[in-house]
């Protein structure tokens, strides 16, 4: 019965290969490269940058000139028509004063820079999500390895119990318990294989690809101790965080808008060049002139807009200072989690070495009759839990290091390469 189930499990695990679907071999670096070019959030953020660039271009555009033509000598030459009238042409241009053109351009440029920094922040978040998803998939492949190891041990136990039962040394309930444990181990392999499918789909979605694309990860869990200096990391975060830079740019933009509101106390004048041709009984006379139209700031002195712009500037400055403290908290939290994960890896690494010794001793003692069936199962469960905890700790450590990189903005943009 146990061997039949194992054969079914093996067939299920090999089905993708049997269908001719060769899994794509993928490293974490390659996954990040693909995400940089295809992740939907990054694609949307790039379009937001382009939109901000368009607004900046528009902010630097001058008002269009106005051309006005008038003619009153429409009846000239008609029978009984008048030969008296005048024609005129005027070209008008609104003129920016008090540096309004310059202030609009600076505000638009600062907004554009803010969206560029926000793009880098989105990339930092996506890079962490891809790293986390990659680690989850790698963890699932490690867990299925542990599950298969436990399945092999359980099958060996079942064979020993079968021999003892045939020899009349154990009761039937012990044989049935061994069969149940073998079935549970086989089910654990199936569950682990299902999780691989789900984790593969999650990673593919982040890479902007179809969920069902088959993957084979190249990287392996390795443990390399890191020297984590919280003061240095906090300084790095305050210097490099793109969301902080985005807020700084937004403050610059709002400060220029406040200055623009102050400048708008005085409306822009309109300068017109006018040419007129007058036709009368004495003949035609041509006149050229210049006109300036300039509203007087008597009723509307833009006080409400100035007050609003100043309040918005103050709000953003207060928000920026508060966010700097939040960044400090985020770095401290990430450092604490990374240190804890590092310690847990060292603890469970020792535990795995002890679990390997326990497996060898328990198998030998059960064969020699020094321990009973239940004790052997307890030892086997301890071995499984220890090895699963170790690979969990490795995955957590790797993910916490990625979170720490995100907190200090040390995730670099991949080199431009052609993706598959």
ZIJOSUL-V792030 format. One record per residue. N is the residue number from 1. PSI is psi as a letter, one per 20 degrees, with the letter a starting at -180 (none if undefined). Layout:
n: [N/N]
psi: [PSI/PSI]
This chain:
n: [1/2/3/4/5/6/7/8/9/10/11/12/13/14/15/16/17/18/19/20/21/22/23/24/25/26/27/28/29/30/31/32/33/34/35/36/37/38/39/40/41/42/43/44/45/46/47/48/49/50/51/52/53/54/55/56/57/58/59/60/61/62/63/64/65/66/67/68/69/70/71/72/73/74/75/76/77/78/79/80/81/82/83/84/85/86/87/88/89/90/91/92/93/94/95/96/97/98/99/100/101/102/103/104/105/106/107/108/109/110/111/112/113/114/115/116/117/118/119/120/121/122/123/124/125/126/127/128/129/130/131/132/133/134/135/136/137/138/139/140/141/142/143/144/145/146/147/148/149/150/151/152/153/154/155/156/157/158/159/160/161/162/163/164/165/166/167/168/169/170/171/172/173/174/175/176/177/178/179/180/181/182/183/184/185/186/187/188/189/190/191/192/193/194/195/196/197/198/199/200/201/202/203/204/205/206/207/208/209/210/211/212/213/214/215/216/217/218/219/220/221/222/223/224/225/226/227/228/229/230/231/232/233/234/235/236/237/238/239/240/241/242/243/244/245/246/247/248/249/250/251/252/253/254/255/256/257/258/259/260/261/262/263/264/265/266/267/268/269/270/271/272/273/274/275/276/277/278/279/280/281/282/283/284/285/286/287/288/289/290/291/292/293/294/295/296/297/298/299/300/301/302/303/304/305/306/307/308/309/310/311/312/313/314/315/316/317/318/319/320/321/322/323/324/325/326/327/328/329/330/331/332/333/334/335/336/337/338/339/340/341/342/343/344/345/346/347/348/349/350/351/352/353/354/355/356/357/358/359/360/361/362/363/364/365/366/367/368/369/370/371/372/373/374/375/376/377/378/379/380/381/382/383/384/385/386/387/388/389/390/391/392/393/394/395/396/397/398/399/400/401/402/403/404/405/406/407/408/409/410/411/412/413/414/415/416/417/418/419/420]
psi: [g/g/h/g/h/g/h/g/g/h/g/h/h/i/g/h/h/h/i/j/n/p/q/p/p/p/r/h/g/h/g/h/g/g/h/h/h/i/p/h/h/h/g/g/h/h/h/h/g/h/g/h/h/g/h/g/g/h/h/i/p/q/q/q/r/p/p/p/p/q/p/i/l/h/j/p/i/q/p/j/r/q/j/p/a/q/q/q/p/p/o/q/p/p/p/p/r/k/k/g/g/g/g/g/g/h/g/h/g/g/g/g/h/g/h/g/h/h/g/h/g/g/g/g/g/g/h/g/g/g/g/g/h/g/h/g/g/h/g/h/h/h/h/h/g/g/h/h/g/h/g/g/h/h/g/h/g/g/g/g/h/g/g/h/g/h/i/j/h/r/r/h/h/h/g/h/h/h/g/g/h/g/h/g/g/h/h/h/g/g/g/h/h/g/h/g/g/g/h/g/g/g/g/h/g/h/j/k/r/q/h/j/p/p/q/o/p/g/q/q/p/q/o/o/q/p/o/o/o/h/g/g/h/g/g/g/g/h/h/i/p/h/h/g/h/g/h/g/h/h/g/g/g/h/h/h/h/g/h/h/h/g/h/j/h/o/q/p/r/p/p/p/p/p/p/p/o/p/p/a/h/i/a/q/p/p/p/q/r/p/q/p/o/o/q/p/m/g/g/o/j/k/h/g/h/g/g/g/h/g/g/h/g/g/g/h/g/g/h/g/h/h/h/h/h/h/g/g/g/h/g/g/g/h/g/g/g/g/g/g/h/g/h/h/g/h/g/h/g/h/h/g/g/h/h/g/h/h/g/g/g/g/g/g/h/g/h/i/j/h/q/a/g/g/g/g/h/g/g/g/h/g/g/g/h/g/h/g/h/g/h/g/h/g/g/g/g/h/h/h/h/h/h/g/h/h/h/j/l/j/o/q/p/q/q/o/q/p/r/none]
